[in-house]
Amino acid sequence: MPQLRKDPIVHRWVIIATERSQRPSDFAIVREQKRGGYCPFCPGNEEDTPPEVLAYRPEPENGEADASSWSLRVVPNKFPALMVEGDLDREGEGAYDLMNGVGAHEVVIETPDHDATIPGMPIEQVTDVLWAYRDRMVDLKQDIRFRYVMIFKNHGATAGASLEHAHSQLIALPIVPRIVDDEMRGSREHFGYKERCIYCDIVHQEMQDGTRVVYQNEQFLVICPYAPKFAFECWILPKEHMAAYEEAPREVMVGLADALKATLGKLTIALDDPPYNLMLHTLPFNEEDQRFYHWHVELMPTLSKVAGFEWGSGFYINPTPPEEAAAHLRDIRV
């Protein structure tokens, strides 16, 4: 019997289509072929990207840094969605609101190795990627025009990646994204009623239940959420309450790197290196109350397309119950 499940945070309904239940081998995933050719993100091509805003390099032996000797670079996006220059100039046109497209759009080049992926990177390299997110958020937070920094990663052309070289992106926004705003609203309502963080409640319940747990270490819990929009969707949650990602210390990033490597490693084995989207949700910059929200990472393998029913209803149809997805991923050794 199919099930309707309600997300306890944003109150979105999903359909778990048990009658068409699918295991990893049931998804028609076409493994993407490497295109090869010129890559602007590879070492030696630094002049073909905008000037870097952050780079991690080894200490130079002779006092001169080598421009191509880096382990990570962050550069402005060559084709930005928003422009960092200018004022917001908010205005209204009758019932409509508008403002200038002010923001920052940057690319995190995660490794100098063109063919590297997160599951195969050393833990120190993955930690550096996560720490670079934090470094850029701390810097961009000083700009009073920005209220939120959206961190995301598209892996694979089907998931929206235009270049194969491992990279992620950040966009600093003058508004809070609707999805995060919905999470904030639901979290605030839960806290107002129970005086507890709903994400902390989810962490405690999932650790006790265990059926939707994919992986855990001392600091992080990875689950397939109770009402997932997509098959094999995973959330990575700090076990201890943390609201603002940019305030997490380095040792927390090491734990997150381990959880991220393990989760993506399991998904890679289970689904033959699927395209996926990664999103970091964190507390907006202007929010002082840190008691009710809980930052987390969401991973969405691109296994199906959103179609008319989803767009028209706001519901999602998921053919794989999260309990089955978690059990399969949990059994994979990485």
C-alpha positions in Angstrom: 0.0 0.0 0.0 1.5 3.4 -0.9 2.0 5.9 1.9 1.6 9.6 2.3 4.2 10.9 4.7 4.5 14.4 6.0 7.8 16.2 6.6 7.8 17.3 10.2 9.8 20.4 9.6 8.2 22.1 6.5 5.0 20.1 6.5 5.4 19.0 2.9 3.7 15.7 1.9 5.4 13.0 -0.1 4.1 9.8 -1.6 6.1 6.7 -0.9 5.1 4.5 -3.9 5.7 1.1 -2.3 3.8 -0.6 -5.2 6.6 0.5 -7.6 9.5 0.1 -5.0 12.9 0.3 -6.6 16.3 -0.9 -5.5 19.5 0.7 -6.8 19.8 -1.7 -9.7 16.3 -0.7 -10.9 17.3 2.9 -11.7 18.4 3.4 -15.3 21.5 5.4 -14.6 23.7 6.1 -17.6 27.3 6.5 -16.4 28.6 9.7 -17.8 31.6 9.6 -20.1 34.5 11.9 -19.4 34.6 14.5 -22.1 38.3 15.4 -21.6 39.9 18.4 -23.3 40.9 21.8 -21.9 39.9 22.6 -18.3 40.2 26.1 -16.9 40.3 24.7 -13.3 43.4 22.6 -13.8 46.8 23.8 -12.5 48.6 26.0 -15.0 45.4 27.6 -16.2 45.0 30.1 -13.4 45.0 33.1 -15.7 41.9 31.7 -17.4 39.7 32.2 -14.3 38.9 35.5 -12.6 41.4 36.4 -9.9 41.2 34.1 -6.8 39.6 35.4 -3.6 41.0 32.5 -1.6 43.7 29.8 -2.1 45.3 27.2 0.1 49.0 26.7 -0.8 52.0 25.1 0.9 54.5 27.4 2.5 57.0 28.4 -0.2 60.5 27.2 0.4 62.3 30.2 -1.3 59.8 32.9 -0.2 58.0 33.0 -3.5 54.6 31.3 -3.9 54.0 29.3 -7.1 50.7 30.3 -8.6 50.1 26.8 -9.8 51.0 25.1 -6.5 47.7 25.1 -4.7 45.5 22.5 -3.1 42.3 24.6 -3.3 41.2 27.8 -5.0 38.1 30.0 -4.8 37.4 32.3 -7.7 34.4 34.5 -8.7 32.1 32.7 -11.2 33.0 33.8 -14.7 29.2 33.9 -15.5 27.7 35.1 -12.2 24.0 34.8 -11.4 24.4 38.0 -9.3 26.8 40.9 -9.3 28.7 42.0 -6.2 28.8 45.7 -7.2 25.9 48.1 -6.6 23.1 48.8 -4.2 20.0 46.8 -3.6 17.6 49.8 -4.4 14.5 47.9 -3.2 11.3 49.2 -4.8 7.7 48.3 -5.5 5.7 48.3 -8.7 2.1 48.0 -7.5 1.7 44.5 -6.1 5.2 43.5 -7.2 8.6 43.9 -5.4 12.0 44.1 -7.0 15.6 45.0 -6.3 18.9 45.0 -8.1 20.5 41.6 -8.5 23.3 42.2 -6.0 25.2 39.2 -4.5 28.4 37.2 -4.8 28.8 34.1 -7.0 31.9 32.1 -6.4 33.4 28.7 -7.4 35.3 26.5 -5.0 37.8 24.5 -7.1 38.2 21.6 -4.6 41.4 19.9 -5.8 44.1 20.4 -8.5 43.4 16.8 -9.6 41.1 16.9 -12.6 39.7 13.4 -12.0 39.4 13.4 -8.2 36.1 13.0 -6.4 35.2 13.5 -2.8 35.0 9.8 -1.9 38.6 9.3 -3.2 40.1 12.4 -1.7 42.2 12.3 1.5 40.2 13.4 4.6 42.4 16.4 4.9 41.5 17.6 1.4 37.8 17.2 2.1 38.2 19.0 5.4 39.9 21.9 3.5 36.9 22.1 1.1 34.5 22.4 4.0 36.8 24.9 5.8 36.9 27.0 2.6 33.1 27.2 2.7 33.5 28.5 6.3 36.2 31.0 5.3 34.2 32.5 2.5 31.0 32.7 4.7 32.9 34.5 7.4 34.2 37.0 4.9 30.9 37.6 3.1 29.1 37.9 6.3 30.8 41.3 6.8 28.8 42.7 3.9 25.6 44.1 5.4 23.8 43.6 2.0 23.9 39.9 2.3 21.6 37.8 4.5 22.5 34.3 3.4 25.2 32.3 1.6 24.0 29.3 -0.3 26.6 26.5 -0.6 25.9 23.8 -3.2 27.6 21.2 -5.4 26.4 19.8 -8.7 28.1 16.5 -9.6 27.5 15.2 -13.1 26.0 16.9 -16.1 22.5 15.6 -15.4 22.7 17.3 -12.0 23.8 20.6 -13.6 27.6 20.5 -13.5 29.0 22.3 -16.6 32.6 21.3 -15.9 33.9 17.8 -14.8 36.7 19.1 -12.5 35.5 18.7 -8.9 34.0 22.0 -7.8 31.2 23.5 -5.7 29.7 26.9 -5.7 28.4 29.6 -3.3 26.0 32.4 -3.9 25.7 35.2 -1.3 22.1 36.5 -1.4 20.3 39.7 -0.1 17.3 37.5 0.8 16.8 34.1 2.6 16.0 31.3 0.2 12.4 30.1 0.4 13.3 26.5 1.3 15.5 27.7 4.2 12.8 30.2 5.3 10.3 27.3 5.4 12.6 25.3 7.5 13.1 28.2 9.8 9.4 28.7 10.2 8.7 25.1 11.0 11.7 24.9 13.4 10.6 28.1 15.2 7.0 26.7 15.6 8.3 23.4 17.0 10.6 25.3 19.4 7.8 27.6 20.5 5.6 24.6 21.3 8.1 22.2 22.8 11.2 24.4 23.6 13.4 21.9 21.7 15.1 22.0 18.4 13.2 19.7 15.9 16.4 18.6 14.3 17.8 17.6 17.6 14.6 15.6 18.2 15.0 13.9 14.8 18.7 13.0 15.6 17.7 11.5 18.9 14.7 9.5 17.5 16.6 8.3 14.5 19.6 7.1 16.6 17.2 5.2 18.8 15.2 3.7 16.0 18.1 3.0 13.6 16.1 1.9 10.6 16.9 5.1 8.6 20.5 5.5 9.7 23.0 5.2 6.9 26.2 6.1 8.8 27.4 7.8 11.9 30.6 8.9 13.7 31.2 10.7 17.0 29.9 14.0 15.7 27.5 13.3 12.8 24.5 11.2 11.9 23.6 10.4 8.3 20.0 9.4 7.6 17.5 8.8 4.8 14.9 11.2 6.1 11.4 10.0 7.1 9.7 11.9 4.2 12.3 12.1 1.4 11.5 13.9 -1.8 13.8 11.7 -3.8 15.0 8.1 -3.7 18.2 7.6 -1.7 18.1 11.2 -0.4 20.4 11.6 2.6 20.8 14.2 5.3 24.0 14.8 7.3 23.2 16.3 10.7 25.5 17.3 13.6 24.6 15.2 16.7 25.1 18.3 18.9 23.0 21.4 18.4 24.7 23.8 16.0 22.9 26.6 14.2 25.5 28.5 12.2 27.9 26.5 10.0 30.5 29.3 9.9 30.9 29.1 13.7 31.9 25.4 13.7 35.5 24.7 14.7 38.0 22.8 12.6 37.5 19.5 14.5 33.8 19.5 13.5 34.8 19.9 9.9 37.0 16.8 10.2 34.0 14.8 11.4 31.8 16.3 8.6 34.5 15.3 6.0 34.4 11.8 7.3 30.6 11.6 7.1 30.5 13.2 3.7 33.2 10.9 2.2 31.5 7.8 3.6 28.0 8.8 2.4 29.1 9.7 -1.1 31.3 6.5 -1.2 28.2 4.4 -0.4 26.1 6.2 -3.0 28.8 5.8 -5.6 29.0 2.1 -5.0 25.2 1.6 -4.7 24.2 3.7 -7.7 27.4 3.5 -9.9 28.6 7.1 -9.3 25.2 8.8 -9.8 24.9 12.5 -10.6 23.8 14.4 -7.4 23.2 17.7 -5.8 24.6 18.7 -2.4 23.2 21.6 -0.4 24.2 23.2 2.9 21.4 24.7 4.9 22.5 27.0 7.7 21.3 29.9 9.9 20.8 33.2 8.1 23.2 36.0 9.0 20.6 38.3 10.6 19.1 35.6 12.9 20.3 36.0 16.5 18.3 33.2 18.1 20.3 30.0 17.6 18.2 27.8 19.8 15.7 26.5 17.2 17.6 25.9 14.0 20.2 23.3 13.2 22.5 23.4 10.2 22.8 20.3 8.0 23.8 19.0 4.6 21.3 17.5 2.1 22.4 15.0 -0.7 20.0 14.3 -3.6 21.0 11.7 -6.1 19.6 12.6 -9.5 17.6 9.4 -10.3 14.3 10.8 -11.6 12.8 13.9 -13.1 10.4 16.2 -11.5 7.3 16.3 -13.7 3.7 17.7 -13.9 2.3 16.1 -10.7 5.2 17.4 -8.6 5.1 20.9 -10.1 1.3 21.1 -9.9 0.8 19.7 -6.4 4.0 20.4 -4.5 4.0 16.6 -3.6 6.9 14.3 -4.6 6.6 10.7 -5.6 9.4 8.6 -4.2 9.6 4.9 -5.3 12.1 3.8 -2.7 11.1 3.8 1.0 13.8 5.5 3.1 14.0 2.5 5.4 15.0 0.3 2.4 17.4 2.9 1.0 19.1 3.3 4.4 19.4 -0.5 4.9 21.1 -0.9 1.5 23.5 2.0 2.0 24.2 0.9 5.6 25.4 -2.5 4.5 28.0 -1.1 2.0 31.5 -0.9 3.3 33.7 2.0 2.3 
